[in-house]
Amino acid sequence: MYFSINMETNFIEISNKVQNDTRLACTKFYKNAELYTTEINSDLLGKKIISQTDSLLFKFISVATNLEFLWQIHYIKKDKLEKQKHTAEWQNNLSLTDLMYFESVVIQLRAFIDFSQKLSCSVLEYTKPVDGTKDFYKILSKINSQKARKVESKFSEIMSENSWGSSVKSIRDKITHYDIVKTKSEFRPTIQGKSYERFCQDLENDMFVFLTELQLILFEKEWVSG
């Protein structure tokens, strides 16, 4: 019972911290979406844009929350130099929590990209369902506008080979359909030479930059720092 109460308290504290850390960015993006919907002549489309903006920002915060848990694990385990004694990954109790939150970051980030594609289509006044990335590009190719070309260029950039979006897709496909990411470290797990938290922090930084660039394209408002 004590363990459960303590975990609940920690979760609330971490969630509050993430909400405070992301509030400014989310508020800016949301307000720019609201301003944009006042400029279009469709209440129905405006409501859909706001709804999908809300969903996108939820994924944004979900990534940040799971990343914060990874950092908390880092602080707890930073002085723990016990060697991992296991023959199979499911026996690896030292890095189990790392892997759980690492996978959650990657899956939520992939969903963030998908949701941003759906929001982009709504802003471009395409109201039918978007069935994956291939369908997304087909839809864009049929929309003859400068904004559609900017959206297409931005997504092609983040999903190009060796880009952060491509990395997210590759890892997400692996852990969802093929295999888990195996532990690469004698102590705490690493991927591409980085700890899970550092690797995911870099991804979150890229996600934030993308969010600011996307709102400029979609809502035609400059991102003001601070």
N, C-alpha and C positions, 0 to 999 in steps of 0.2 A: 504493500500500500504506500509506503514512504517513497519507494522508487517511482511509482506511477504519479504521485503528486508532484514530485520533483521534476519529472520529465514534462509534465503539463505546464508547470511554471516556466521552465526553460523555453518551451515552445512558444508560449505567449510573449515572453521577453524578446526572443529572437524575431518573432513575427512583428512585434511593435517596432523593433529596431529597423527592420527592412522597410516597413511602411514609412517610417520617418526618412530613411535614406533615399527612397524612390519617389516620395510624394511630389517633389518639385518637378521632376521630369514627367511623371504621369499627368500631373495637373496641366502642364504646358501643352502636352500632346492632346489631352482631352478637350481643353478649351479651344485649341485651334481647330479641332474637329467640329465642335459646336459652332464656332464662327463660320466655318465653311458651309455647314448645313443651312445656315440662315441666308446664304447667297444662292442656293439652288431652289428651283421652283417645284419641289416635290417633298411633301411631308413624309410620305411612305419611304422614299429613298433616304431622306435625312434620318429617320428613325433607325433604318437598317445600318447606316454608317455609324451612328452613335452606338448601337448595340454591338457591332463588330469591333469598334474601337475599345469598348469596355472589355470584350473578350481578349483582345490583343494585349491590353495592359495587364489583365489578370495573368496571362502567360509570362509577361515581362517580370512581374512581381514573383511569380512561382519560381522562375529561374533564380532570381536574387535570393529567395528564401532558402532554396536547397543549397545554393552556394554558401550562404552564411553558416548553414549547418556543417558544411565541409570545413570551413575555417575554424569553427568551434571544435571540431574533432582534431584539427591540426594543433590547436592550443592545448588540448587535453593530452594528446599523444606525443608532443614534441620532445619530451624528455624520456620517452619510453623506447629503449633500444633493444627490447626483447626480440630475438630472432623469430621469424615465423616458422613454426614447426607443423607443417601440414603436407599431405601428399595430394590433396585435391582442394580445389578452390572453395568448395562449400564447407571445408573444415577450417578455413582461414579466419578464425574469430578476431584476429588483430585488425584485419582490413575489411571486414564485412560491412561495417557502417560506412566506410569510405566508398565502397563500391555501390552501395544502395543510393547514396546521395549523388554520387557521380552520374550514375545512370539516370537518375531523376532530372538532373540538370540537362543532360543531353536530350532526353525525350521531350522535356518542356521547351527546350530551345528549338527543336525541330517543329513542334506544334506552333511556336511563335512565328516561325517562317511561314508555315502554312496559313496561319491566321492573317498574317500581313498580306499574303497573296489574295485572300478572300476580301479583305478590306480594300485593297487596291482595285479589285474588279468592281466593287460597289461604287467607289468614287468615280470610276470610269463608266458608271451607269449600266453595268452588266449585272442583272439581278438573278440570273439562274445559278444553280449550284456549281461549284468549282471542284472538279474531281481530280485532285492531285496536280503536281507540278507540270506534267506534260499537257494536261488540259488547260492549265493556266497560260502557258505560252501560246497554245492554239487560239485561245480567246484573245490574247493581246494582239496576235498577228492580224486579227480581223477588225480591230479597232483602229481607225485611221485618225489619230490625233497625236499632237506633240507630247502630251502627258503620257499617253500609252507607250510611246517610244522611250521616254525617260524612265518609266517604271520597268520596262523590259530591259533596258540597259543596266539599271541598278541591280535587279535580281540576277541577271547574267553575271554581273561582277561578283556578287557575294557567293554565287554557286559555281564559280569557275574552278578549275583544278587548282588544288593547294590553297583555296580560300577557306575562311572560317565556316561558311555555310556548307561547303562541300565536305569539310571535315565532320561537321555535325551530322550530316546526312549519312555519311559512311559509317560512323560509329553507331548511330541510332539503328541503322539497318542491321548491323552486326549483332548488337545486343538484343534486338527484338526478334530477329529471324534466324540467326546462325549460331552465335556463341557469345559468351561474356568476354569482357576485357580481362585478360589474365594478369595477375600480379607480376610486376617487373622488378620489384625491389625486395631486398632482404628484410627490410624493416617496414616501411609504409609503401603502398603501391604508387607507381608512376606510369605516365603515358607520354610517349615522345620525349622522354628525358625530363619531364616536369611532374611535380606532385599533382594529384587530382585537383586540389584547390587552386593551385597556380594555373594549371591548364584551363580550368573552368572560369577562373577570373579573367583570363585573356579573352575567352569566348564572350563573357558577359560585357566586357569593354567594347568588343566589336559589335555586339548586339545594340548597345546604347548608341554608338555612333550611327549605326544603321537606322535606328528609330528617329534620330534627329534629321537624317537625310531623307527618310521616307516622308516625314511630315512636311518637309519643304516641297517635295514633289507633289504630294497628294493635296495638301491644304494651302499650298502657295504662301506659306508664312515662314519668315526667317526664324531660326532658333536663336533666341537671345539667352546668352549664358547668365548664370547667377539667379 
